[in-house]
Amino acid sequence: MSDYLADVKKYDAKADEAVVNKIVKHLGIALRNRDSSLVSATDQKELDRVRDNWCVKKLGVDAAAGEAAVAKVTQTMAGDRSKGRVTFYYLVARELGKLDSL
């Protein structure tokens, strides 16, 4: 768990551990293997899944807002070869102002 929090804190020094824990719990089994624990920013289908399943279904925003947030986080994390799913989802939620609703 502390690894996820440490990774998130690279991008948000004030990251709330409780929010990170909720994202980890939400992702559950997807975090068990390395491939599914990472987000492939070069795979449009992957980014569409993040938009549809995380932004629209879980966070309750429209697809356009979700698309914009995913694009912004992709740019923010561009220097990181391995984009952790927990960190990516956290940053998308922060971008959408939805951290408090998690």
Gaussian input, Z-matrix of N, CA and C with variables (Angstrom, degrees):
# hf/3-21g

backbone

0 1
 N
 C     1     B1
 C     2     B2     1     A1
 N     3     B3     2     A2     1     D1
 C     4     B4     3     A3     2     D2
 C     5     B5     4     A4     3     D3
 N     6     B6     5     A5     4     D4
 C     7     B7     6     A6     5     D5
 C     8     B8     7     A7     6     D6
 N     9     B9     8     A8     7     D7
 C    10    B10     9     A9     8     D8
 C    11    B11    10    A10     9     D9
 N    12    B12    11    A11    10    D10
 C    13    B13    12    A12    11    D11
 C    14    B14    13    A13    12    D12
 N    15    B15    14    A14    13    D13
 C    16    B16    15    A15    14    D14
 C    17    B17    16    A16    15    D15
 N    18    B18    17    A17    16    D16
 C    19    B19    18    A18    17    D17
 C    20    B20    19    A19    18    D18
 N    21    B21    20    A20    19    D19
 C    22    B22    21    A21    20    D20
 C    23    B23    22    A22    21    D21
 N    24    B24    23    A23    22    D22
 C    25    B25    24    A24    23    D23
 C    26    B26    25    A25    24    D24
 N    27    B27    26    A26    25    D25
 C    28    B28    27    A27    26    D26
 C    29    B29    28    A28    27    D27
 N    30    B30    29    A29    28    D28
 C    31    B31    30    A30    29    D29
 C    32    B32    31    A31    30    D30
 N    33    B33    32    A32    31    D31
 C    34    B34    33    A33    32    D32
 C    35    B35    34    A34    33    D33
 N    36    B36    35    A35    34    D34
 C    37    B37    36    A36    35    D35
 C    38    B38    37    A37    36    D36
 N    39    B39    38    A38    37    D37
 C    40    B40    39    A39    38    D38
 C    41    B41    40    A40    39    D39
 N    42    B42    41    A41    40    D40
 C    43    B43    42    A42    41    D41
 C    44    B44    43    A43    42    D42
 N    45    B45    44    A44    43    D43
 C    46    B46    45    A45    44    D44
 C    47    B47    46    A46    45    D45
 N    48    B48    47    A47    46    D46
 C    49    B49    48    A48    47    D47
 C    50    B50    49    A49    48    D48
 N    51    B51    50    A50    49    D49
 C    52    B52    51    A51    50    D50
 C    53    B53    52    A52    51    D51
 N    54    B54    53    A53    52    D52
 C    55    B55    54    A54    53    D53
 C    56    B56    55    A55    54    D54
 N    57    B57    56    A56    55    D55
 C    58    B58    57    A57    56    D56
 C    59    B59    58    A58    57    D57
 N    60    B60    59    A59    58    D58
 C    61    B61    60    A60    59    D59
 C    62    B62    61    A61    60    D60
 N    63    B63    62    A62    61    D61
 C    64    B64    63    A63    62    D62
 C    65    B65    64    A64    63    D63
 N    66    B66    65    A65    64    D64
 C    67    B67    66    A66    65    D65
 C    68    B68    67    A67    66    D66
 N    69    B69    68    A68    67    D67
 C    70    B70    69    A69    68    D68
 C    71    B71    70    A70    69    D69
 N    72    B72    71    A71    70    D70
 C    73    B73    72    A72    71    D71
 C    74    B74    73    A73    72    D72
 N    75    B75    74    A74    73    D73
 C    76    B76    75    A75    74    D74
 C    77    B77    76    A76    75    D75
 N    78    B78    77    A77    76    D76
 C    79    B79    78    A78    77    D77
 C    80    B80    79    A79    78    D78
 N    81    B81    80    A80    79    D79
 C    82    B82    81    A81    80    D80
 C    83    B83    82    A82    81    D81
 N    84    B84    83    A83    82    D82
 C    85    B85    84    A84    83    D83
 C    86    B86    85    A85    84    D84
 N    87    B87    86    A86    85    D85
 C    88    B88    87    A87    86    D86
 C    89    B89    88    A88    87    D87
 N    90    B90    89    A89    88    D88
 C    91    B91    90    A90    89    D89
 C    92    B92    91    A91    90    D90
 N    93    B93    92    A92    91    D91
 C    94    B94    93    A93    92    D92
 C    95    B95    94    A94    93    D93
 N    96    B96    95    A95    94    D94
 C    97    B97    96    A96    95    D95
 C    98    B98    97    A97    96    D96
 N    99    B99    98    A98    97    D97
 C   100   B100    99    A99    98    D98
 C   101   B101   100   A100    99    D99
 N   102   B102   101   A101   100   D100
 C   103   B103   102   A102   101   D101
 C   104   B104   103   A103   102   D102
 N   105   B105   104   A104   103   D103
 C   106   B106   105   A105   104   D104
 C   107   B107   106   A106   105   D105
 N   108   B108   107   A107   106   D106
 C   109   B109   108   A108   107   D107
 C   110   B110   109   A109   108   D108
 N   111   B111   110   A110   109   D109
 C   112   B112   111   A111   110   D110
 C   113   B113   112   A112   111   D111
 N   114   B114   113   A113   112   D112
 C   115   B115   114   A114   113   D113
 C   116   B116   115   A115   114   D114
 N   117   B117   116   A116   115   D115
 C   118   B118   117   A117   116   D116
 C   119   B119   118   A118   117   D117
 N   120   B120   119   A119   118   D118
 C   121   B121   120   A120   119   D119
 C   122   B122   121   A121   120   D120
 N   123   B123   122   A122   121   D121
 C   124   B124   123   A123   122   D122
 C   125   B125   124   A124   123   D123
 N   126   B126   125   A125   124   D124
 C   127   B127   126   A126   125   D125
 C   128   B128   127   A127   126   D126
 N   129   B129   128   A128   127   D127
 C   130   B130   129   A129   128   D128
 C   131   B131   130   A130   129   D129
 N   132   B132   131   A131   130   D130
 C   133   B133   132   A132   131   D131
 C   134   B134   133   A133   132   D132
 N   135   B135   134   A134   133   D133
 C   136   B136   135   A135   134   D134
 C   137   B137   136   A136   135   D135
 N   138   B138   137   A137   136   D136
 C   139   B139   138   A138   137   D137
 C   140   B140   139   A139   138   D138
 N   141   B141   140   A140   139   D139
 C   142   B142   141   A141   140   D140
 C   143   B143   142   A142   141   D141
 N   144   B144   143   A143   142   D142
 C   145   B145   144   A144   143   D143
 C   146   B146   145   A145   144   D144
 N   147   B147   146   A146   145   D145
 C   148   B148   147   A147   146   D146
 C   149   B149   148   A148   147   D147
 N   150   B150   149   A149   148   D148
 C   151   B151   150   A150   149   D149
 C   152   B152   151   A151   150   D150
 N   153   B153   152   A152   151   D151
 C   154   B154   153   A153   152   D152
 C   155   B155   154   A154   153   D153
 N   156   B156   155   A155   154   D154
 C   157   B157   156   A156   155   D155
 C   158   B158   157   A157   156   D156
 N   159   B159   158   A158   157   D157
 C   160   B160   159   A159   158   D158
 C   161   B161   160   A160   159   D159
 N   162   B162   161   A161   160   D160
 C   163   B163   162   A162   161   D161
 C   164   B164   163   A163   162   D162
 N   165   B165   164   A164   163   D163
 C   166   B166   165   A165   164   D164
 C   167   B167   166   A166   165   D165
 N   168   B168   167   A167   166   D166
 C   169   B169   168   A168   167   D167
 C   170   B170   169   A169   168   D168
 N   171   B171   170   A170   169   D169
 C   172   B172   171   A171   170   D170
 C   173   B173   172   A172   171   D171
 N   174   B174   173   A173   172   D172
 C   175   B175   174   A174   173   D173
 C   176   B176   175   A175   174   D174
 N   177   B177   176   A176   175   D175
 C   178   B178   177   A177   176   D176
 C   179   B179   178   A178   177   D177
 N   180   B180   179   A179   178   D178
 C   181   B181   180   A180   179   D179
 C   182   B182   181   A181   180   D180
 N   183   B183   182   A182   181   D181
 C   184   B184   183   A183   182   D182
 C   185   B185   184   A184   183   D183
 N   186   B186   185   A185   184   D184
 C   187   B187   186   A186   185   D185
 C   188   B188   187   A187   186   D186
 N   189   B189   188   A188   187   D187
 C   190   B190   189   A189   188   D188
 C   191   B191   190   A190   189   D189
 N   192   B192   191   A191   190   D190
 C   193   B193   192   A192   191   D191
 C   194   B194   193   A193   192   D192
 N   195   B195   194   A194   193   D193
 C   196   B196   195   A195   194   D194
 C   197   B197   196   A196   195   D195
 N   198   B198   197   A197   196   D196
 C   199   B199   198   A198   197   D197
 C   200   B200   199   A199   198   D198
 N   201   B201   200   A200   199   D199
 C   202   B202   201   A201   200   D200
 C   203   B203   202   A202   201   D201
 N   204   B204   203   A203   202   D202
 C   205   B205   204   A204   203   D203
 C   206   B206   205   A205   204   D204
 N   207   B207   206   A206   205   D205
 C   208   B208   207   A207   206   D206
 C   209   B209   208   A208   207   D207
 N   210   B210   209   A209   208   D208
 C   211   B211   210   A210   209   D209
 C   212   B212   211   A211   210   D210
 N   213   B213   212   A212   211   D211
 C   214   B214   213   A213   212   D212
 C   215   B215   214   A214   213   D213
 N   216   B216   215   A215   214   D214
 C   217   B217   216   A216   215   D215
 C   218   B218   217   A217   216   D216
 N   219   B219   218   A218   217   D217
 C   220   B220   219   A219   218   D218
 C   221   B221   220   A220   219   D219
 N   222   B222   221   A221   220   D220
 C   223   B223   222   A222   221   D221
 C   224   B224   223   A223   222   D222
 N   225   B225   224   A224   223   D223
 C   226   B226   225   A225   224   D224
 C   227   B227   226   A226   225   D225
 N   228   B228   227   A227   226   D226
 C   229   B229   228   A228   227   D227
 C   230   B230   229   A229   228   D228
 N   231   B231   230   A230   229   D229
 C   232   B232   231   A231   230   D230
 C   233   B233   232   A232   231   D231
 N   234   B234   233   A233   232   D232
 C   235   B235   234   A234   233   D233
 C   236   B236   235   A235   234   D234
 N   237   B237   236   A236   235   D235
 C   238   B238   237   A237   236   D236
 C   239   B239   238   A238   237   D237
 N   240   B240   239   A239   238   D238
 C   241   B241   240   A240   239   D239
 C   242   B242   241   A241   240   D240
 N   243   B243   242   A242   241   D241
 C   244   B244   243   A243   242   D242
 C   245   B245   244   A244   243   D243
 N   246   B246   245   A245   244   D244
 C   247   B247   246   A246   245   D245
 C   248   B248   247   A247   246   D246
 N   249   B249   248   A248   247   D247
 C   250   B250   249   A249   248   D248
 C   251   B251   250   A250   249   D249
 N   252   B252   251   A251   250   D250
 C   253   B253   252   A252   251   D251
 C   254   B254   253   A253   252   D252
 N   255   B255   254   A254   253   D253
 C   256   B256   255   A255   254   D254
 C   257   B257   256   A256   255   D255
 N   258   B258   257   A257   256   D256
 C   259   B259   258   A258   257   D257
 C   260   B260   259   A259   258   D258
 N   261   B261   260   A260   259   D259
 C   262   B262   261   A261   260   D260
 C   263   B263   262   A262   261   D261
 N   264   B264   263   A263   262   D262
 C   265   B265   264   A264   263   D263
 C   266   B266   265   A265   264   D264
 N   267   B267   266   A266   265   D265
 C   268   B268   267   A267   266   D266
 C   269   B269   268   A268   267   D267
 N   270   B270   269   A269   268   D268
 C   271   B271   270   A270   269   D269
 C   272   B272   271   A271   270   D270
 N   273   B273   272   A272   271   D271
 C   274   B274   273   A273   272   D272
 C   275   B275   274   A274   273   D273
 N   276   B276   275   A275   274   D274
 C   277   B277   276   A276   275   D275
 C   278   B278   277   A277   276   D276
 N   279   B279   278   A278   277   D277
 C   280   B280   279   A279   278   D278
 C   281   B281   280   A280   279   D279
 N   282   B282   281   A281   280   D280
 C   283   B283   282   A282   281   D281
 C   284   B284   283   A283   282   D282
 N   285   B285   284   A284   283   D283
 C   286   B286   285   A285   284   D284
 C   287   B287   286   A286   285   D285
 N   288   B288   287   A287   286   D286
 C   289   B289   288   A288   287   D287
 C   290   B290   289   A289   288   D288
 N   291   B291   290   A290   289   D289
 C   292   B292   291   A291   290   D290
 C   293   B293   292   A292   291   D291
 N   294   B294   293   A293   292   D292
 C   295   B295   294   A294   293   D293
 C   296   B296   295   A295   294   D294
 N   297   B297   296   A296   295   D295
 C   298   B298   297   A297   296   D296
 C   299   B299   298   A298   297   D297
 N   300   B300   299   A299   298   D298
 C   301   B301   300   A300   299   D299
 C   302   B302   301   A301   300   D300
 N   303   B303   302   A302   301   D301
 C   304   B304   303   A303   302   D302
 C   305   B305   304   A304   303   D303

   B1=1.4572
   B2=1.5270
   B3=1.3051
   B4=1.4612
   B5=1.5215
   B6=1.3536
   B7=1.4645
   B8=1.5299
   B9=1.3240
   B10=1.4660
   B11=1.5243
   B12=1.3192
   B13=1.4624
   B14=1.5301
   B15=1.3241
   B16=1.4679
   B17=1.5210
   B18=1.3390
   B19=1.4625
   B20=1.5319
   B21=1.3164
   B22=1.4674
   B23=1.5269
   B24=1.3287
   B25=1.4671
   B26=1.5273
   B27=1.3357
   B28=1.4692
   B29=1.5297
   B30=1.3198
   B31=1.4680
   B32=1.5318
   B33=1.3302
   B34=1.4622
   B35=1.5247
   B36=1.3240
   B37=1.4671
   B38=1.5311
   B39=1.3256
   B40=1.4699
   B41=1.5264
   B42=1.3212
   B43=1.4648
   B44=1.5300
   B45=1.3146
   B46=1.4596
   B47=1.5330
   B48=1.3229
   B49=1.4641
   B50=1.5246
   B51=1.3201
   B52=1.4659
   B53=1.5336
   B54=1.3182
   B55=1.4641
   B56=1.5276
   B57=1.3229
   B58=1.4671
   B59=1.5254
   B60=1.3291
   B61=1.4650
   B62=1.5298
   B63=1.3255
   B64=1.4647
   B65=1.5219
   B66=1.3195
   B67=1.4676
   B68=1.5197
   B69=1.3230
   B70=1.4697
   B71=1.5294
   B72=1.3062
   B73=1.4755
   B74=1.5299
   B75=1.3224
   B76=1.4666
   B77=1.5422
   B78=1.3259
   B79=1.4666
   B80=1.5264
   B81=1.3090
   B82=1.4599
   B83=1.5114
   B84=1.3110
   B85=1.4622
   B86=1.5323
   B87=1.3058
   B88=1.4714
   B89=1.5252
   B90=1.3216
   B91=1.4635
   B92=1.5236
   B93=1.3090
   B94=1.4663
   B95=1.5154
   B96=1.3144
   B97=1.4634
   B98=1.5258
   B99=1.2886
   B100=1.4664
   B101=1.5265
   B102=1.3207
   B103=1.4585
   B104=1.5308
   B105=1.3061
   B106=1.4654
   B107=1.5338
   B108=1.3280
   B109=1.4646
   B110=1.5257
   B111=1.3373
   B112=1.4630
   B113=1.5201
   B114=1.3126
   B115=1.4638
   B116=1.5195
   B117=1.3263
   B118=1.4571
   B119=1.5277
   B120=1.3189
   B121=1.4609
   B122=1.5219
   B123=1.3268
   B124=1.4679
   B125=1.5237
   B126=1.3219
   B127=1.4656
   B128=1.5320
   B129=1.3154
   B130=1.4640
   B131=1.5226
   B132=1.3352
   B133=1.4707
   B134=1.5277
   B135=1.3192
   B136=1.4697
   B137=1.5213
   B138=1.3090
   B139=1.4640
   B140=1.5258
   B141=1.3352
   B142=1.4637
   B143=1.5305
   B144=1.3363
   B145=1.4717
   B146=1.5272
   B147=1.3133
   B148=1.4699
   B149=1.5282
   B150=1.3200
   B151=1.4714
   B152=1.5282
   B153=1.3281
   B154=1.4616
   B155=1.5262
   B156=1.3227
   B157=1.4596
   B158=1.5226
   B159=1.3087
   B160=1.4606
   B161=1.5280
   B162=1.3188
   B163=1.4718
   B164=1.5230
   B165=1.3191
   B166=1.4615
   B167=1.5286
   B168=1.3423
   B169=1.4659
   B170=1.5254
   B171=1.3115
   B172=1.4735
   B173=1.5253
   B174=1.3197
   B175=1.4622
   B176=1.5252
   B177=1.3309
   B178=1.4536
   B179=1.5174
   B180=1.3307
   B181=1.4602
   B182=1.5240
   B183=1.3325
   B184=1.4572
   B185=1.5286
   B186=1.3185
   B187=1.4628
   B188=1.5332
   B189=1.3161
   B190=1.4742
   B191=1.5230
   B192=1.3241
   B193=1.4675
   B194=1.5251
   B195=1.3253
   B196=1.4576
   B197=1.5096
   B198=1.3122
   B199=1.4689
   B200=1.5273
   B201=1.3290
   B202=1.4669
   B203=1.5287
   B204=1.3289
   B205=1.4621
   B206=1.5288
   B207=1.3162
   B208=1.4675
   B209=1.5300
   B210=1.3217
   B211=1.4719
   B212=1.5269
   B213=1.3252
   B214=1.4664
   B215=1.5293
   B216=1.3347
   B217=1.4692
   B218=1.5229
   B219=1.3161
   B220=1.4663
   B221=1.5241
   B222=1.3270
   B223=1.4684
   B224=1.5248
   B225=1.3281
   B226=1.4667
   B227=1.5252
   B228=1.3332
   B229=1.4694
   B230=1.5267
   B231=1.3130
   B232=1.4670
   B233=1.5276
   B234=1.3065
   B235=1.4560
   B236=1.5170
   B237=1.3122
   B238=1.4582
   B239=1.5264
   B240=1.3184
   B241=1.4737
   B242=1.5225
   B243=1.3212
   B244=1.4686
   B245=1.5256
   B246=1.3101
   B247=1.4601
   B248=1.5237
   B249=1.3224
   B250=1.4594
   B251=1.5171
   B252=1.3241
   B253=1.4641
   B254=1.5234
   B255=1.3198
   B256=1.4650
   B257=1.5280
   B258=1.3173
   B259=1.4690
   B260=1.5274
   B261=1.3261
   B262=1.4637
   B263=1.5315
   B264=1.3307
   B265=1.4608
   B266=1.5315
   B267=1.3269
   B268=1.4624
   B269=1.5291
   B270=1.3301
   B271=1.4619
   B272=1.5268
   B273=1.3248
   B274=1.4683
   B275=1.5269
   B276=1.3296
   B277=1.4702
   B278=1.5256
   B279=1.3444
   B280=1.4669
   B281=1.5212
   B282=1.3249
   B283=1.4697
   B284=1.5310
   B285=1.3260
   B286=1.4651
   B287=1.5343
   B288=1.3232
   B289=1.4608
   B290=1.5114
   B291=1.3294
   B292=1.4549
   B293=1.5316
   B294=1.3176
   B295=1.4645
   B296=1.5285
   B297=1.3193
   B298=1.4743
   B299=1.5178
   B300=1.3239
   B301=1.4692
   B302=1.5305
   B303=1.3305
   B304=1.4663
   B305=1.5072
   A1=110.48
   A2=117.09
   A3=119.36
   A4=111.61
   A5=117.07
   A6=119.86
   A7=110.67
   A8=116.66
   A9=120.68
   A10=109.92
   A11=116.20
   A12=120.62
   A13=110.56
   A14=117.08
   A15=121.08
   A16=110.72
   A17=117.01
   A18=120.64
   A19=110.61
   A20=116.56
   A21=120.60
   A22=109.96
   A23=116.82
   A24=120.73
   A25=112.69
   A26=118.05
   A27=119.88
   A28=110.06
   A29=116.41
   A30=121.82
   A31=112.50
   A32=116.63
   A33=121.36
   A34=108.40
   A35=115.65
   A36=121.04
   A37=112.57
   A38=116.59
   A39=120.84
   A40=112.01
   A41=117.63
   A42=121.63
   A43=111.00
   A44=115.09
   A45=122.59
   A46=109.12
   A47=115.95
   A48=120.36
   A49=111.94
   A50=117.65
   A51=121.28
   A52=110.88
   A53=117.22
   A54=121.20
   A55=109.76
   A56=117.02
   A57=120.89
   A58=109.47
   A59=117.61
   A60=121.39
   A61=111.90
   A62=117.25
   A63=121.18
   A64=110.91
   A65=117.25
   A66=120.57
   A67=109.74
   A68=117.09
   A69=121.15
   A70=109.62
   A71=116.50
   A72=120.84
   A73=110.29
   A74=117.20
   A75=121.81
   A76=110.92
   A77=116.00
   A78=120.28
   A79=112.31
   A80=116.49
   A81=122.57
   A82=116.12
   A83=115.29
   A84=122.68
   A85=113.16
   A86=117.59
   A87=120.66
   A88=111.70
   A89=116.74
   A90=119.86
   A91=112.91
   A92=117.12
   A93=120.26
   A94=114.13
   A95=118.07
   A96=117.22
   A97=109.88
   A98=114.97
   A99=121.53
   A100=112.68
   A101=117.10
   A102=120.04
   A103=112.04
   A104=117.32
   A105=119.10
   A106=112.57
   A107=117.50
   A108=119.53
   A109=111.87
   A110=115.76
   A111=121.36
   A112=110.32
   A113=116.57
   A114=122.30
   A115=107.63
   A116=115.58
   A117=120.36
   A118=108.59
   A119=115.87
   A120=120.78
   A121=112.56
   A122=117.50
   A123=120.43
   A124=111.83
   A125=117.55
   A126=122.41
   A127=108.99
   A128=116.93
   A129=120.81
   A130=112.12
   A131=117.65
   A132=120.09
   A133=110.58
   A134=115.79
   A135=121.06
   A136=110.56
   A137=116.97
   A138=120.70
   A139=111.28
   A140=116.84
   A141=120.77
   A142=110.94
   A143=116.39
   A144=120.60
   A145=110.65
   A146=116.92
   A147=120.31
   A148=108.95
   A149=116.07
   A150=120.76
   A151=110.74
   A152=116.83
   A153=120.70
   A154=112.99
   A155=117.37
   A156=120.53
   A157=114.02
   A158=117.53
   A159=119.86
   A160=111.10
   A161=116.21
   A162=119.82
   A163=112.39
   A164=116.82
   A165=120.31
   A166=111.17
   A167=117.13
   A168=119.69
   A169=113.31
   A170=117.80
   A171=120.55
   A172=112.52
   A173=117.27
   A174=119.79
   A175=113.40
   A176=117.03
   A177=120.83
   A178=116.33
   A179=116.63
   A180=119.44
   A181=109.19
   A182=116.70
   A183=118.39
   A184=110.21
   A185=115.48
   A186=121.55
   A187=112.55
   A188=117.57
   A189=120.23
   A190=111.31
   A191=116.66
   A192=120.30
   A193=110.02
   A194=116.02
   A195=120.33
   A196=111.87
   A197=116.44
   A198=122.11
   A199=110.78
   A200=116.36
   A201=121.05
   A202=111.06
   A203=116.84
   A204=120.64
   A205=110.93
   A206=117.14
   A207=121.51
   A208=109.95
   A209=116.62
   A210=120.55
   A211=111.05
   A212=116.83
   A213=120.36
   A214=111.11
   A215=116.84
   A216=120.51
   A217=110.27
   A218=117.47
   A219=120.76
   A220=109.61
   A221=117.35
   A222=121.11
   A223=111.44
   A224=116.25
   A225=121.02
   A226=111.21
   A227=116.15
   A228=121.04
   A229=112.47
   A230=118.02
   A231=121.61
   A232=113.39
   A233=117.97
   A234=120.92
   A235=114.13
   A236=117.18
   A237=122.70
   A238=109.40
   A239=117.29
   A240=120.45
   A241=112.16
   A242=116.59
   A243=121.59
   A244=108.58
   A245=115.57
   A246=120.81
   A247=109.02
   A248=116.09
   A249=120.60
   A250=111.30
   A251=115.77
   A252=121.01
   A253=111.13
   A254=117.82
   A255=120.66
   A256=110.33
   A257=116.17
   A258=120.66
   A259=110.63
   A260=116.44
   A261=121.26
   A262=109.74
   A263=117.12
   A264=121.13
   A265=110.77
   A266=116.73
   A267=120.49
   A268=110.20
   A269=115.96
   A270=119.93
   A271=112.19
   A272=117.12
   A273=120.16
   A274=109.56
   A275=116.82
   A276=120.49
   A277=110.73
   A278=117.03
   A279=120.48
   A280=110.52
   A281=116.34
   A282=121.61
   A283=111.11
   A284=115.92
   A285=120.97
   A286=112.31
   A287=117.31
   A288=120.81
   A289=113.40
   A290=116.90
   A291=121.65
   A292=113.91
   A293=118.60
   A294=119.83
   A295=111.85
   A296=116.59
   A297=120.15
   A298=113.32
   A299=117.46
   A300=120.33
   A301=112.79
   A302=117.28
   A303=119.51
   A304=112.21
   D1=-41.73
   D2=-177.81
   D3=-64.60
   D4=-26.59
   D5=176.93
   D6=-64.85
   D7=-41.46
   D8=178.86
   D9=-63.63
   D10=-45.48
   D11=-179.12
   D12=-63.54
   D13=-42.22
   D14=179.42
   D15=-62.36
   D16=-39.63
   D17=179.39
   D18=-66.39
   D19=-43.13
   D20=178.63
   D21=-62.84
   D22=-39.25
   D23=-177.30
   D24=-67.78
   D25=-14.49
   D26=173.20
   D27=-64.84
   D28=-27.37
   D29=-177.13
   D30=-107.90
   D31=-23.99
   D32=-179.34
   D33=-143.18
   D34=95.50
   D35=-175.51
   D36=-59.92
   D37=-23.29
   D38=-178.19
   D39=-99.76
   D40=22.14
   D41=-177.29
   D42=-56.30
   D43=137.38
   D44=-179.55
   D45=-87.40
   D46=120.26
   D47=-178.03
   D48=-59.99
   D49=-36.38
   D50=-179.90
   D51=-63.27
   D52=-39.90
   D53=178.82
   D54=-67.01
   D55=-43.62
   D56=177.90
   D57=-59.96
   D58=-42.82
   D59=178.20
   D60=-60.36
   D61=-38.81
   D62=178.87
   D63=-65.97
   D64=-38.64
   D65=178.05
   D66=-67.04
   D67=-42.84
   D68=177.99
   D69=-59.58
   D70=-44.68
   D71=179.59
   D72=-63.42
   D73=-41.45
   D74=179.47
   D75=-62.04
   D76=-42.09
   D77=-177.18
   D78=-76.08
   D79=-29.75
   D80=174.24
   D81=45.21
   D82=-115.00
   D83=-172.89
   D84=-63.94
   D85=-23.99
   D86=-179.84
   D87=-62.87
   D88=-21.92
   D89=-177.92
   D90=-86.47
   D91=-3.61
   D92=-175.67
   D93=-74.53
   D94=-28.47
   D95=177.96
   D96=-118.76
   D97=149.17
   D98=-171.67
   D99=-57.03
   D100=-44.82
   D101=-176.50
   D102=-61.05
   D103=-46.91
   D104=-177.68
   D105=-79.77
   D106=-11.18
   D107=178.15
   D108=-84.64
   D109=-3.54
   D110=179.42
   D111=-115.91
   D112=153.42
   D113=175.97
   D114=-104.55
   D115=127.67
   D116=177.34
   D117=-91.42
   D118=104.64
   D119=-176.75
   D120=-73.55
   D121=-9.90
   D122=178.77
   D123=-95.40
   D124=-3.74
   D125=-179.35
   D126=-103.91
   D127=106.41
   D128=-176.51
   D129=-60.73
   D130=-35.11
   D131=178.46
   D132=-62.59
   D133=-39.20
   D134=177.40
   D135=-62.76
   D136=-46.38
   D137=-179.83
   D138=-65.85
   D139=-35.16
   D140=176.20
   D141=-65.12
   D142=-38.23
   D143=177.60
   D144=-64.55
   D145=-41.71
   D146=177.65
   D147=-61.40
   D148=-46.62
   D149=179.03
   D150=-58.88
   D151=-50.82
   D152=-174.46
   D153=-71.69
   D154=-47.89
   D155=-173.74
   D156=-83.46
   D157=-33.85
   D158=-178.48
   D159=-94.16
   D160=-54.25
   D161=-174.72
   D162=-70.87
   D163=-51.37
   D164=-174.16
   D165=-79.00
   D166=-53.87
   D167=-174.92
   D168=-73.93
   D169=-49.19
   D170=-175.07
   D171=-82.58
   D172=-45.35
   D173=-175.30
   D174=-90.88
   D175=-15.89
   D176=174.42
   D177=74.44
   D178=30.96
   D179=176.65
   D180=-104.45
   D181=165.88
   D182=178.06
   D183=-76.71
   D184=162.18
   D185=-174.63
   D186=-60.75
   D187=-36.36
   D188=-179.44
   D189=-65.26
   D190=-43.16
   D191=178.01
   D192=-65.46
   D193=-40.04
   D194=177.78
   D195=-63.54
   D196=-42.53
   D197=178.40
   D198=-60.29
   D199=-44.63
   D200=-179.63
   D201=-64.76
   D202=-41.35
   D203=-179.70
   D204=-66.59
   D205=-42.76
   D206=178.38
   D207=-61.73
   D208=-43.17
   D209=179.34
   D210=-62.91
   D211=-42.08
   D212=-179.29
   D213=-65.67
   D214=-42.78
   D215=179.61
   D216=-67.33
   D217=-35.63
   D218=176.26
   D219=-59.71
   D220=-42.42
   D221=177.17
   D222=-67.01
   D223=-42.11
   D224=-179.50
   D225=-60.22
   D226=-40.18
   D227=-176.38
   D228=-94.89
   D229=12.12
   D230=-175.10
   D231=-55.51
   D232=-33.11
   D233=-178.63
   D234=-78.07
   D235=-8.87
   D236=-177.80
   D237=-99.12
   D238=110.83
   D239=-177.42
   D240=-62.29
   D241=-40.82
   D242=179.78
   D243=-104.81
   D244=101.83
   D245=-177.74
   D246=-88.50
   D247=103.36
   D248=-179.87
   D249=-61.86
   D250=135.70
   D251=-177.71
   D252=-62.01
   D253=-41.58
   D254=-179.85
   D255=-61.65
   D256=-46.95
   D257=179.97
   D258=-63.48
   D259=-44.67
   D260=-179.52
   D261=-59.26
   D262=-48.64
   D263=-178.46
   D264=-64.69
   D265=-39.46
   D266=178.34
   D267=-60.39
   D268=-48.43
   D269=-178.03
   D270=-65.31
   D271=-35.50
   D272=176.40
   D273=-64.45
   D274=-45.71
   D275=179.11
   D276=-62.16
   D277=-40.37
   D278=178.15
   D279=-64.05
   D280=-43.18
   D281=179.48
   D282=-59.44
   D283=-35.65
   D284=-178.85
   D285=-87.80
   D286=-1.54
   D287=-178.48
   D288=69.13
   D289=31.28
   D290=-174.30
   D291=-111.82
   D292=11.04
   D293=-179.20
   D294=-60.65
   D295=-37.81
   D296=-178.86
   D297=-68.35
   D298=-22.21
   D299=-177.05
   D300=-90.01
   D301=-0.65
   D302=-179.14
   D303=-78.97

